Amino acid sequence: MAPMSGEAPRDPDDVAAYERELAKYTIGQLQPLTAPIEVAGYDPTWPRLYEREAVRIRSILKGRVVRIEHVGSTSVHGLAAKPIIDIVLEVPDSSDEAAYAPELETAGYVLRIREADWFEHRLFKGPDTNINLHTFSANCAEVDRMLMFRDWLRSDAADRELYTRTKRELATRDWKYMQQYADAKTAVVKEIMARARAAACPPGVA
């Protein structure tokens, strides 16, 4: 949902810039898209897939799980989405990889992204389900933003429709990397977030 480094959005059509930026944060080889982006209709199995992963991650990390939540479009009932389960995990200190990453990796999770300059974000892929496990430190403001966005979409049908329409339109374009598609959604995400924040704190409310 956010630019890779948290900076101003890049030009989604500048492939060379993406390759330079992705190389800074990606662990292993860059993975260009090999097929058009799929934006599927809502699948009621998505919450169950999340729950299975949450149980597994809690069993691996135990008390080091500060917070774990289902986020992204697959967490919103009725919303079309890429069939990738986005999960956000807070651990005490995400920069201290030695405290949690080896156990996740032993269980089959693969560290693919390390963004020390953006909330110490780490991203793992799952062992047997297509997931993005976004890992942050406890009390991270970006996690709060993700949850606000999710909760607003769960409650507002008009913005669910706007977001679905935007994603379907962007998915028809020829992208080389998934991050280009993600960044192309920035304007509509900001528009929706502005409404979510306004509803959370109406004018005149301290």
KAWOMO-V659918 format. One record per pair of residues at least 24 apart in sequence whose C-alpha atoms are under 7 Angstrom apart, sorted by sequence separation. I is the first residue (numbers start at 1). J is the second residue. D is the distance in whole Angstrom. If there is no record, write none. Layout:
I|J|D, I|J|D
This chain:
66|90|5, 65|90|6, 66|91|5, 95|120|6, 65|91|5, 66|92|7, 94|120|6, 64|91|6, 46|74|6, 47|75|7, 64|92|7, 159|192|7, 42|77|7, 50|85|7, 42|78|5, 42|79|5, 42|80|5, 41|80|4, 42|81|7, 46|85|7, 61|100|7, 40|80|5, 41|81|7, 39|80|6, 40|81|5, 94|135|6, 39|81|5, 40|82|6, 94|136|5, 39|82|5, 40|83|7, 60|103|7, 94|137|5, 38|82|6, 60|104|7, 89|133|7, 93|137|5, 149|193|6, 152|196|6, 85|130|6, 86|131|6, 87|132|6, 88|133|6, 89|134|6, 90|135|6, 91|136|6, 92|137|5, 93|138|7, 84|130|5, 85|131|4, 86|132|5, 87|133|5, 88|134|5, 89|135|5, 90|136|5, 91|137|5, 92|138|5, 84|131|5, 85|132|6, 86|133|6, 87|134|6, 88|135|6, 89|136|6, 90|137|5, 91|138|6, 149|196|7, 84|132|7, 90|138|5, 148|196|7, 66|138|6, 76|150|7, 71|146|7, 71|147|7, 76|153|7, 77|154|7, 72|150|7, 76|154|5, 71|150|6, 79|160|6, 27|111|7, 28|112|7, 80|164|6, 27|112|5, 79|164|7, 26|112|6, 27|113|6, 26|113|5, 25|113|5, 26|114|7, 25|114|5, 25|115|6, 5|115|7, 5|117|6, 6|118|6, 5|118|5, 39|168|6, 38|171|7, 37|171|5, 33|176|6, 32|176|5, 33|177|6, 32|177|5, 33|178|7, 12|180|5, 12|183|6, 12|184|6, 9|183|7, 3|183|6, 1|182|6, 2|183|7
